[in-house]
Structure formats: C-alpha cells, structure tokens
Amino acid sequence: MQNGKERPPIRIALVGHRFMGAAHANAWRQVARFFVDCPFEPVLAVLCGRDEADLARAARRYGFEAISTDWREAVARHDVDVVDVCTPGDLHAPIALAAAAAGKVVLCEKPLANSVAEASRLVDAVRQAGVTNMVCHNYRRLPAVALARRWIEAGRIGRIRHFRGTYLQDWLVDAEHPRTWRLERARAGSGALGDLGAHVVDLARWLVGEIEAVCGLVETFVAERPLEGGGRGAVDVDDAALALLRFEGGAIGTLEATRVAPGRKNHNRFEINGSRGSIAFDLERLNEIELFEHEGPDAGFRRVLATDPGHPYLEAWWPPGHGLGYEHGFTHTVLDLLRAHAAGERPRPDFADALATQRVLEAIERSASAGRWLRTDAEPDPG
C-alpha cells in the first residue's frame, strides 16, 4: 500500500541466479515491504539461467513465478517491465541491448560492459529507446557512504585535495584455485581492475568528481590455473591493479584493487582529505563513517554510527544502533531506480555514468601498457 492506495505492479525478469542474482532477488522482494513510499509493487515474474534443475530450485527459494533457460524469451515477454542483468560481463551487452529494444527498464550489474566500445553502444541504445536505465553500484546506497556525500556537498571538509581508494580481497591467493569466468578476459573483460576497481572509480567519481588522467600498473601473479574439467588454463586478466588519479577539480588520488591480499575478505575503504577535514570509510565496518573537521591539540577522527532515522535510507529500517548489512545497499538501489522511473527522472549511476567509469578503467589498463600518464578521454593508439 502507498498512501492508502494499491501500488501498481512492476514485473521483473532477473537474468542470473547465483551470488548477484540472490542479492538482487532479495532486494526486489524487500523494497516495497519496508519503504512505504516505494511507487511500485515488484513482482518476481521470471528467473533466467542455464541449468534448468538448479534454476527451478533457485526460483522456488527466491519466489519467482516462472523460469526460463532462454534469456531472449524472457526479455521478449509482454508481461515483463524490468530486465535485471546479473550475468558474467560478456552477456551484459547483448541482454541489455535486447531489453532496450523491447522497451524495458534495464538494471545491469557492474561493470556495464567489457570495453568502452561496448559501453558506448549501450548508452546509444538506451538513449534511442528512451528507456530508464541504471547500473548497480550498491555501495553508493549504504547509509554511511550516502552520509559522506551529504557532508561533502555541505562543505564540511572544504575543498577536496586527496582521494585514496582500496578494494582488497584474498580469494585468489591460492595458486590452485580453479580458473573461473572471472579469470577469462573474453568473459570478464579484466580482473581485479573491473571487478573491484569499478567500485572504487564509481565512488571516486560520485564523491570527488570526474577523473581526467591516470597512471596505471597491473600485474598477474598466477599465470595459469586448474580448469574445472581437468588440465590447466592461462589467466589473461590482472590479479591486481594500481593507479594514480588526477581529478578535474584539482584533487589527486590513488586506486588499488587486488584479489590476492591474504586476510582481506572485502576490504573496500576510502579516505578523502579536504582543506578543512577528512572522511574515512571501510566496508567491513559498513555502519560507521569517520569524520575529522576540527583543529586543536585534542582533535581527531570521530566515529559516526550511521543508523539514525535522519541518515540516508534509515527511515524504513530499525531503531538507532541496529545496524544494516551488505544486502541493504541493493534494496536501496532498486528503490532509487523505481522512484526515478515513476518520476520520469534519470536514476544514477546510469549507463552514461558507467561509460565514464569504463573510460577510466580502460585508460588505467592502457596506461599500464604504455608506462605513462594518459587522459581518460584519449583515444586508444591505432593498431
């Protein structure tokens, strides 16, 4: 119910049902239960995947009405309003292109595409079709991170001078870990750079501003890994990526992304230093944000627990001090998508934002190969 009236239904086709599919399915189930101003009632219409038996089990678990092993059939259904893409990266473009051509709202996991060229095609397609489109950068929607954005816009830390962003994981430390799709360039586009670095770049762009130039370094430490069917296969993506950043507004920054940092499970941290203060955040303490804004002998960072009703998104959840979790960022993402769609507004980050992020990622990789600074708007060298 919304303002005493029944919400109009909006029917969802979710393509992909494993890790990200589960997170997205949960978000669609929860959003209208908790946010009374959610403008639509999401209906889980069809879940898509390749293994029919596994797919059927997932559909029962998540509460979908139907399943399909053919994403084309699901996208073309007249009773589907939203196509939510949670597949490996090589399928993002064909599915999103088909969804736009069919006039559907499109939500796509990050990174939007495996190349700038693909991302550009997608931006053109959604613009020509006039469809609502969004890329799921769920970390923007954590209350603590949204609070940091609010503070920056209010001038609490002054003019931004430094950004430091790191995203560290350790699931590939073992050299005998199998080569999954995330380790194949043809499917994933890149390694830690696109998988984790995309989040860092998106947060940097959202909190600080556009990135105009980069100097990158990428490294693959394990050149081949076991194949699931036996034998070994080459790894043609990076295990780790680093970059120096220069922002259009004058700030400078650093980016580090790796999946081979022992002991780091999901260490997504940023620190932003301004002329009057600083902000620091760590995803592994996701209900907290650190703020420094006072000089003096006893000055220091103070911890703010981002769980009060006046903090972003908290009006729908629990009493102060009762923290939220990883999954809530996805719920807030689909909420903002539905609000924007109902209002005829542009949800952010949309495909155009994702293209800007892709330009930064691709520039980092080209810079690493060239061994020099590159502008993010520079065209690749011919040949």
Buried (B, 14 or more C-beta within 10 A) or exposed (E): EBEEEEBEBBBBBBBBBEEBBBBBBBBBBBBBEBBEBBBBBBBBBBBBBEEEEEBBEBBEEBEBEBBBEEBEEBBBBEEBBBBBBBBBBBBBBBBBBBBBBBEBBBBBBBBBBBBBEBBBBBBBBBBEBEBBBBBBBBBBBBBBBBBBBEBBEEEBBBEBBBBBBBBBBBBBBEEEBEBBEBBBBEBBBBBBBBBBBBBBBBBBBBBBBBBBBBBBBBBBBBEBBBEEEEEEBEBBBBBBBBBBBBBEEEBBBBBBBBBBBEEBEBBBBBBBBBEBBBBBBBBEEBBBBBBBBEEEEEEEBEEBBBBBEEBBBBEBBEEEEEBBEEBBBBBBBBBBBBBBBBEEEEBBBBBBBBBBBBBBBBBBBBBBEEEEBBBBEBEEEEE
